[in-house]
Amino acid sequence: LISVPDSLCPAPRRTQTERRESTRRALLDATIASLVECGYARTTTTEVTKRAGVSQGALFKHFPTKSALVSAAAEQLFADLFVEFGEAFAHASTQDAPLVVAIHKLWDVFCRPELLAVYRLYAEAPMDPELLACLVPVVKQHQENIRACACELFPDLASSELGRALFSAVVYAMQGLSMQRSVHIDPAEEQRRIF
């Protein structure tokens, strides 16, 4: 028998579900990239489809409106960042206390331009009822996921109301500081505030 190199064998055909998920993911990634580079107002469905390499029809098969698209992109980004944080936390040096490691890794996540682009949607939403309606459940679920993650990583801290309140205060403070970075970054001051 003659052995045929793998490079000459045709790739297996993807299933319809795989193609659908691939298109959906391309649209979500393109949406986040557009939000980072263009902001919400200039992120159009035309811009997103151009970046994703798909048709407008393909976009609207997945997302009926721009608000639905943007909200789904935010939801996917939050999920991706949870995975990233968990992996970074798990592989961090054990020389520091776990809470210190968590704060450092959390700050790394908050400094991601993709997350800042999503947070800017919070300012847009009150003026756009459709966007607001789409974002509210996404943000609510994200906050619940943050609390669940904190409880899993720090059960002793999460067991008290004060501990949960302190964790929430840290998260909201980091969110506010990260948004300030878009207009002013002083690395020395940032180090003092966070670390």
GUKOL-789730 format. One record per residue (C-alpha): residue number from 0; residue in one letter; x, y, z. Coordinates in Angstrom, 2 decimals, m for minus. Layout:
BEGIN
+-----+--------+---------+---------+---------+
: num : residu :       u :       v :       w :
+-----+--------+---------+---------+---------+
: NUM :      A :       X :       Y :       Z :
...
+-----+--------+---------+---------+---------+
REM end
This chain:
BEGIN
+-----+--------+---------+---------+---------+
: num : residu :       u :       v :       w :
+-----+--------+---------+---------+---------+
:   0 :      L :    0.00 :    0.00 :    0.00 :
:   1 :      I :    1.08 :    3.53 :   m0.75 :
:   2 :      S :    1.00 :    5.96 :    2.13 :
:   3 :      V :   m0.51 :    9.35 :    1.28 :
:   4 :      P :    0.79 :   12.32 :    3.29 :
:   5 :      D :   m1.84 :   13.98 :    5.49 :
:   6 :      S :   m1.23 :   17.27 :    3.68 :
:   7 :      L :   m2.64 :   15.74 :    0.47 :
:   8 :      C :   m5.74 :   14.29 :    2.11 :
:   9 :      P :   m8.83 :   16.47 :    1.95 :
:  10 :      A :   m9.90 :   17.93 :    5.27 :
:  11 :      P :  m13.02 :   16.33 :    6.68 :
:  12 :      R :  m16.18 :   18.28 :    5.92 :
:  13 :      R :  m17.45 :   20.32 :    8.81 :
:  14 :      T :  m20.96 :   19.69 :   10.01 :
:  15 :      Q :  m23.63 :   22.34 :    9.62 :
:  16 :      T :  m23.48 :   22.95 :   13.38 :
:  17 :      E :  m19.71 :   23.47 :   13.19 :
:  18 :      R :  m20.09 :   25.89 :   10.27 :
:  19 :      R :  m22.85 :   27.77 :   12.08 :
:  20 :      E :  m20.76 :   28.04 :   15.27 :
:  21 :      S :  m17.71 :   29.13 :   13.27 :
:  22 :      T :  m19.71 :   31.90 :   11.57 :
:  23 :      R :  m21.24 :   32.97 :   14.86 :
:  24 :      R :  m17.84 :   33.15 :   16.54 :
:  25 :      A :  m16.36 :   35.10 :   13.62 :
:  26 :      L :  m19.19 :   37.63 :   13.94 :
:  27 :      L :  m18.71 :   37.98 :   17.70 :
:  28 :      D :  m14.94 :   38.41 :   17.39 :
:  29 :      A :  m15.39 :   40.93 :   14.59 :
:  30 :      T :  m17.90 :   42.86 :   16.71 :
:  31 :      I :  m15.48 :   43.13 :   19.63 :
:  32 :      A :  m12.65 :   44.19 :   17.31 :
:  33 :      S :  m14.88 :   46.86 :   15.79 :
:  34 :      L :  m15.99 :   48.12 :   19.21 :
:  35 :      V :  m12.35 :   48.45 :   20.25 :
:  36 :      E :  m11.29 :   50.27 :   17.08 :
:  37 :      C :  m14.45 :   52.19 :   16.12 :
:  38 :      G :  m16.64 :   52.48 :   19.20 :
:  39 :      Y :  m20.33 :   51.62 :   19.39 :
:  40 :      A :  m21.69 :   54.34 :   17.10 :
:  41 :      R :  m19.39 :   53.40 :   14.22 :
:  42 :      T :  m19.73 :   49.65 :   14.72 :
:  43 :      T :  m22.25 :   48.84 :   12.03 :
:  44 :      T :  m23.47 :   45.49 :   10.78 :
:  45 :      T :  m21.72 :   46.27 :    7.49 :
:  46 :      E :  m18.43 :   46.85 :    9.32 :
:  47 :      V :  m18.83 :   43.64 :   11.31 :
:  48 :      T :  m19.66 :   41.47 :    8.28 :
:  49 :      K :  m16.71 :   42.91 :    6.39 :
:  50 :      R :  m14.37 :   42.04 :    9.26 :
:  51 :      A :  m15.90 :   38.58 :    9.72 :
:  52 :      G :  m15.89 :   37.80 :    6.00 :
:  53 :      V :  m19.58 :   36.88 :    5.91 :
:  54 :      S :  m22.71 :   38.30 :    4.33 :
:  55 :      Q :  m25.32 :   40.54 :    5.96 :
:  56 :      G :  m27.77 :   37.67 :    5.52 :
:  57 :      A :  m25.49 :   35.38 :    7.55 :
:  58 :      L :  m25.31 :   37.98 :   10.31 :
:  59 :      F :  m29.08 :   38.38 :   10.51 :
:  60 :      K :  m29.57 :   34.59 :   10.63 :
:  61 :      H :  m27.71 :   34.70 :   13.94 :
:  62 :      F :  m28.58 :   38.14 :   15.32 :
:  63 :      P :  m31.77 :   40.04 :   14.44 :
:  64 :      T :  m30.43 :   43.45 :   15.49 :
:  65 :      K :  m27.20 :   45.30 :   16.16 :
:  66 :      S :  m28.10 :   45.39 :   19.86 :
:  67 :      A :  m28.50 :   41.61 :   19.96 :
:  68 :      L :  m25.16 :   41.21 :   18.18 :
:  69 :      V :  m23.29 :   43.58 :   20.48 :
:  70 :      S :  m24.80 :   42.03 :   23.61 :
:  71 :      A :  m23.92 :   38.51 :   22.46 :
:  72 :      A :  m20.37 :   39.69 :   21.75 :
:  73 :      A :  m20.15 :   41.10 :   25.28 :
:  74 :      E :  m21.46 :   37.84 :   26.71 :
:  75 :      Q :  m18.89 :   35.82 :   24.76 :
:  76 :      L :  m16.08 :   38.15 :   25.79 :
:  77 :      F :  m17.03 :   37.82 :   29.46 :
:  78 :      A :  m16.99 :   34.02 :   29.13 :
:  79 :      D :  m13.61 :   34.06 :   27.38 :
:  80 :      L :  m12.12 :   36.35 :   30.02 :
:  81 :      F :  m13.33 :   34.07 :   32.82 :
:  82 :      V :  m11.44 :   31.20 :   31.19 :
:  83 :      E :   m8.36 :   33.38 :   30.72 :
:  84 :      F :   m8.46 :   34.56 :   34.35 :
:  85 :      G :   m8.91 :   31.01 :   35.65 :
:  86 :      E :   m5.94 :   29.73 :   33.64 :
:  87 :      A :   m3.74 :   32.66 :   34.68 :
:  88 :      F :   m4.71 :   32.20 :   38.33 :
:  89 :      A :   m4.08 :   28.45 :   38.22 :
:  90 :      H :   m0.62 :   28.92 :   36.67 :
:  91 :      A :    0.47 :   31.86 :   38.81 :
:  92 :      S :    3.42 :   31.73 :   41.15 :
:  93 :      T :    2.58 :   30.32 :   44.57 :
:  94 :      Q :    4.96 :   32.74 :   46.31 :
:  95 :      D :    2.23 :   35.36 :   46.75 :
:  96 :      A :   m0.94 :   34.95 :   48.75 :
:  97 :      P :   m3.83 :   33.70 :   46.58 :
:  98 :      L :   m5.80 :   36.91 :   47.17 :
:  99 :      V :   m2.87 :   39.03 :   45.96 :
: 100 :      V :   m2.49 :   36.81 :   42.89 :
: 101 :      A :   m6.22 :   37.14 :   42.18 :
: 102 :      I :   m6.04 :   40.94 :   42.38 :
: 103 :      H :   m3.06 :   41.05 :   40.01 :
: 104 :      K :   m4.68 :   38.70 :   37.50 :
: 105 :      L :   m8.01 :   40.49 :   37.78 :
: 106 :      W :   m6.33 :   43.81 :   37.04 :
: 107 :      D :   m4.72 :   42.28 :   33.95 :
: 108 :      V :   m8.21 :   41.36 :   32.73 :
: 109 :      F :   m9.60 :   44.82 :   33.49 :
: 110 :      C :   m6.85 :   46.42 :   31.39 :
: 111 :      R :   m7.80 :   44.50 :   28.26 :
: 112 :      P :   m8.96 :   46.92 :   25.53 :
: 113 :      E :  m11.77 :   44.53 :   24.59 :
: 114 :      L :  m13.25 :   44.74 :   28.06 :
: 115 :      L :  m12.97 :   48.52 :   28.11 :
: 116 :      A :  m14.84 :   48.64 :   24.79 :
: 117 :      V :  m17.66 :   46.58 :   26.32 :
: 118 :      Y :  m17.75 :   48.79 :   29.42 :
: 119 :      R :  m18.24 :   51.81 :   27.18 :
: 120 :      L :  m21.51 :   50.19 :   26.09 :
: 121 :      Y :  m22.76 :   50.78 :   29.63 :
: 122 :      A :  m22.62 :   54.52 :   28.94 :
: 123 :      E :  m24.43 :   54.11 :   25.60 :
: 124 :      A :  m27.20 :   51.83 :   26.88 :
: 125 :      P :  m29.31 :   54.39 :   28.81 :
: 126 :      M :  m29.79 :   56.37 :   25.57 :
: 127 :      D :  m30.58 :   53.26 :   23.50 :
: 128 :      P :  m33.55 :   51.30 :   24.95 :
: 129 :      E :  m32.98 :   48.30 :   22.68 :
: 130 :      L :  m29.31 :   48.03 :   23.65 :
: 131 :      L :  m30.24 :   48.46 :   27.31 :
: 132 :      A :  m32.82 :   45.66 :   27.13 :
: 133 :      C :  m30.27 :   43.33 :   25.51 :
: 134 :      L :  m27.41 :   44.20 :   27.88 :
: 135 :      V :  m29.25 :   43.99 :   31.22 :
: 136 :      P :  m29.49 :   40.16 :   31.34 :
: 137 :      V :  m25.91 :   39.80 :   30.08 :
: 138 :      V :  m24.53 :   42.12 :   32.76 :
: 139 :      K :  m26.66 :   40.51 :   35.46 :
: 140 :      Q :  m25.37 :   37.03 :   34.53 :
: 141 :      H :  m21.80 :   38.36 :   34.41 :
: 142 :      Q :  m22.12 :   39.77 :   37.93 :
: 143 :      E :  m23.49 :   36.44 :   39.15 :
: 144 :      N :  m20.57 :   34.64 :   37.51 :
: 145 :      I :  m18.09 :   36.96 :   39.23 :
: 146 :      R :  m19.70 :   36.25 :   42.60 :
: 147 :      A :  m19.66 :   32.49 :   41.93 :
: 148 :      C :  m16.00 :   32.64 :   40.94 :
: 149 :      A :  m15.12 :   34.55 :   44.12 :
: 150 :      C :  m17.01 :   32.02 :   46.24 :
: 151 :      E :  m15.18 :   29.16 :   44.57 :
: 152 :      L :  m11.71 :   30.69 :   44.90 :
: 153 :      F :  m12.16 :   32.20 :   48.36 :
: 154 :      P :  m14.90 :   30.34 :   50.23 :
: 155 :      D :  m13.86 :   31.76 :   53.63 :
: 156 :      L :  m14.05 :   35.33 :   52.35 :
: 157 :      A :  m17.31 :   34.68 :   50.52 :
: 158 :      S :  m18.92 :   33.11 :   53.58 :
: 159 :      S :  m19.47 :   36.49 :   55.24 :
: 160 :      E :  m21.54 :   39.42 :   54.05 :
: 161 :      L :  m18.60 :   41.76 :   54.72 :
: 162 :      G :  m16.27 :   39.58 :   52.64 :
: 163 :      R :  m18.68 :   39.56 :   49.70 :
: 164 :      A :  m19.13 :   43.34 :   49.99 :
: 165 :      L :  m15.36 :   43.88 :   50.02 :
: 166 :      F :  m14.93 :   41.69 :   46.96 :
: 167 :      S :  m17.65 :   43.64 :   45.12 :
: 168 :      A :  m16.00 :   46.92 :   46.12 :
: 169 :      V :  m12.65 :   45.74 :   44.72 :
: 170 :      V :  m14.24 :   44.66 :   41.44 :
: 171 :      Y :  m16.16 :   47.93 :   40.99 :
: 172 :      A :  m13.12 :   50.02 :   41.95 :
: 173 :      M :  m11.02 :   48.18 :   39.36 :
: 174 :      Q :  m13.72 :   48.67 :   36.77 :
: 175 :      G :  m13.73 :   52.42 :   37.41 :
: 176 :      L :   m9.94 :   52.68 :   37.40 :
: 177 :      S :   m9.68 :   50.69 :   34.19 :
: 178 :      M :  m12.10 :   53.05 :   32.45 :
: 179 :      Q :  m10.02 :   56.01 :   33.57 :
: 180 :      R :   m7.03 :   54.51 :   31.77 :
: 181 :      S :   m8.53 :   55.46 :   28.42 :
: 182 :      V :   m7.96 :   59.15 :   29.16 :
: 183 :      H :   m4.95 :   59.06 :   31.47 :
: 184 :      I :   m2.37 :   56.41 :   32.30 :
: 185 :      D :    0.28 :   57.09 :   34.91 :
: 186 :      P :    1.97 :   53.73 :   35.44 :
: 187 :      A :    3.50 :   54.72 :   38.80 :
: 188 :      E :    0.16 :   55.96 :   40.14 :
: 189 :      E :   m1.56 :   52.86 :   38.79 :
: 190 :      Q :    0.88 :   50.62 :   40.63 :
: 191 :      R :    0.24 :   52.49 :   43.88 :
: 192 :      R :   m3.53 :   52.20 :   43.52 :
: 193 :      I :   m3.70 :   48.56 :   42.60 :
: 194 :      F :   m0.72 :   46.97 :   44.29 :
+-----+--------+---------+---------+---------+
REM end
